[in-house]
Amino acid sequence: MERYVCGPCGYVYDPEVGDPDNGVEPGTPFADIPDDWVCPVCGAPKDMFEVE
């Protein structure tokens, strides 16, 4: 699975890790994250992320 990088802050979403603190379980592909999810570091919306 591809990793995605937040444009504004550089946070990397790794599907193998997920974002369990914000309700995204490990193993969740980026495309399956809810549209209202935001970067846990800077709060940028999901559409500000690009494939690493």
N, CA, C and O of each residue as an XYZ file, in Angstrom:
208
protein
N       0.843     -1.190      0.000
C       0.000      0.000      0.000
C       0.880      1.242      0.000
O       1.963      1.263      0.586
N       0.388      2.269     -0.671
C       1.153      3.504     -0.801
C       1.031      4.372      0.446
O      -0.007      4.403      1.107
N       2.110      5.068      0.746
C       2.120      6.037      1.828
C       1.807      7.413      1.236
O       2.133      7.688      0.081
N       1.178      8.266      2.027
C       0.791      9.604      1.580
C       1.402     10.644      2.504
O       1.489     10.447      3.716
N       1.827     11.765      1.905
C       2.489     12.831      2.647
C       1.613     14.076      2.677
O       1.046     14.475      1.660
N       1.511     14.682      3.851
C       0.776     15.937      4.008
C       1.612     17.064      3.410
O       2.747     17.284      3.834
N       1.064     17.775      2.434
C       1.779     18.867      1.774
C       2.227     19.961      2.731
O       3.393     20.354      2.694
N       1.338     20.471      3.591
C       1.727     21.566      4.472
C       2.786     21.227      5.521
O       3.656     22.053      5.796
N       2.734     20.014      6.122
C       3.643     19.757      7.254
C       4.590     18.572      7.073
O       5.544     18.432      7.838
N       4.347     17.719      6.080
C       5.247     16.599      5.853
C       4.905     15.322      6.611
O       5.629     14.332      6.501
N       3.811     15.325      7.382
C       3.384     14.099      8.065
C       3.155     13.002      7.034
O       2.586     13.256      5.972
N       3.594     11.779      7.340
C       3.420     10.653      6.420
C       2.362      9.713      6.975
O       2.497      9.197      8.084
N       1.304      9.493      6.192
C       0.309      8.482      6.558
C       0.777      7.152      6.000
O       0.906      6.980      4.788
N       1.030      6.208      6.906
C       1.466      4.862      6.534
C       0.297      3.921      6.804
O      -0.104      3.758      7.956
N      -0.260      3.295      5.757
C      -1.417      2.413      5.946
C      -1.152      1.255      6.907
O      -2.076      0.779      7.567
N       0.087      0.801      6.993
C       0.401     -0.296      7.909
C       0.244      0.124      9.369
O      -0.033     -0.706     10.235
N       0.422      1.417      9.635
C       0.312      1.951     10.991
C      -1.085      2.519     11.239
O      -1.621      2.396     12.340
N      -1.675      3.143     10.210
C      -2.963      3.809     10.357
C      -2.824      5.066     11.199
O      -1.743      5.645     11.297
N      -3.920      5.477     11.799
C      -3.946      6.615     12.723
C      -4.942      6.260     13.830
O      -5.999      6.879     13.950
N      -4.585      5.246     14.643
C      -5.543      4.744     15.634
C      -6.027      5.784     16.640
O      -7.138      5.673     17.157
N      -5.206      6.790     16.920
C      -5.631      7.836     17.860
C      -6.805      8.634     17.311
O      -7.525      9.289     18.066
N      -7.000      8.579     15.981
C      -8.083      9.331     15.341
C      -9.056      8.416     14.594
O      -9.729      8.850     13.658
N      -9.128      7.151     15.010
C     -10.141      6.244     14.498
C      -9.819      5.523     13.202
O     -10.705      4.921     12.596
N      -8.543      5.574     12.756
C      -8.171      4.884     11.522
C      -7.297      3.688     11.907
O      -6.154      3.849     12.336
N      -7.850      2.506     11.748
C      -7.167      1.289     12.164
C      -5.966      0.960     11.269
O      -5.974      1.300     10.086
N      -4.934      0.304     11.817
C      -3.819     -0.169     10.986
C      -4.347     -1.050      9.853
O      -5.289     -1.821     10.037
N      -3.729     -0.922      8.688
C      -4.150     -1.676      7.520
C      -5.170     -0.961      6.661
O      -5.633     -1.514      5.664
N      -5.534      0.272      7.032
C      -6.529      1.031      6.271
C      -5.871      1.788      5.123
O      -5.046      2.669      5.366
N      -6.218      1.464      3.874
C      -5.676      2.221      2.738
C      -6.128      3.683      2.809
O      -7.204      3.983      3.327
N      -5.308      4.575      2.291
C      -5.630      6.004      2.338
C      -6.993      6.281      1.716
O      -7.747      7.107      2.230
N      -7.320      5.604      0.620
C      -8.598      5.828     -0.075
C      -9.797      5.479      0.802
O     -10.897      5.981      0.574
N      -9.592      4.623      1.803
C     -10.697      4.197      2.667
C     -10.849      5.036      3.931
O     -11.758      4.799      4.726
N      -9.968      6.014      4.122
C     -10.090      6.908      5.275
C     -11.291      7.824      5.016
O     -11.473      8.289      3.891
N     -12.109      8.090      6.033
C     -13.256      9.000      5.830
C     -12.811     10.365      5.298
O     -11.735     10.855      5.641
N     -13.645     10.964      4.466
C     -13.312     12.252      3.841
C     -13.143     13.387      4.849
O     -12.491     14.385      4.542
N     -13.718     13.253      6.050
C     -13.601     14.326      7.039
C     -12.375     14.165      7.948
O     -12.167     14.969      8.857
N     -11.561     13.123      7.702
C     -10.315     12.940      8.446
C      -9.359     14.075      8.099
O      -9.326     14.530      6.955
N      -8.590     14.531      9.068
C      -7.595     15.583      8.839
C      -6.240     15.133      9.360
O      -6.147     14.213     10.174
N      -5.195     15.787      8.885
C      -3.839     15.484      9.334
C      -3.771     15.614     10.854
O      -4.174     16.640     11.401
N      -3.263     14.580     11.549
C      -3.194     14.655     13.012
C      -2.156     15.646     13.539
O      -2.155     15.971     14.726
N      -1.279     16.124     12.665
C      -0.248     17.065     13.095
C      -0.686     18.514     12.886
O      -0.604     19.331     13.803
N      -1.158     18.830     11.661
C      -1.464     20.236     11.361
C      -2.934     20.517     11.047
O      -3.325     21.676     10.912
N      -3.754     19.465     10.930
C      -5.178     19.677     10.679
C      -5.550     19.898      9.227
O      -6.685     20.267      8.926
N      -4.597     19.674      8.314
C      -4.886     19.842      6.884
C      -5.890     18.784      6.426
O      -5.873     17.657      6.921
N      -6.759     19.140      5.487
C      -7.736     18.164      4.995
C      -7.075     17.066      4.176
O      -5.944     17.212      3.712
N      -7.791     15.978      4.008
C      -7.282     14.800      3.299
C      -6.814     15.134      1.878
O      -5.884     14.505      1.374
N      -7.442     16.108      1.235
C      -7.069     16.415     -0.155
C      -5.742     17.179     -0.279
O      -5.309     17.497     -1.387
N      -5.106     17.467      0.847
C      -3.790     18.117      0.825
C      -2.648     17.090      0.847
O      -1.476     17.463      0.875
N      -2.995     15.803      0.835
C      -2.008     14.735      0.861
C      -1.693     14.264     -0.557
O      -2.559     14.261     -1.432
N      -0.449     13.870     -0.766
C      -0.008     13.334     -2.063
C       0.737     12.032     -1.841
O       1.295     11.800     -0.769
N       0.743     11.180     -2.863
C       1.468      9.920     -2.774
C       2.944     10.210     -2.546
O       3.524     11.084     -3.191
N       3.543      9.472     -1.627
C       4.956      9.676     -1.306
C       5.837      9.215     -2.454
O       7.061      9.308     -2.369
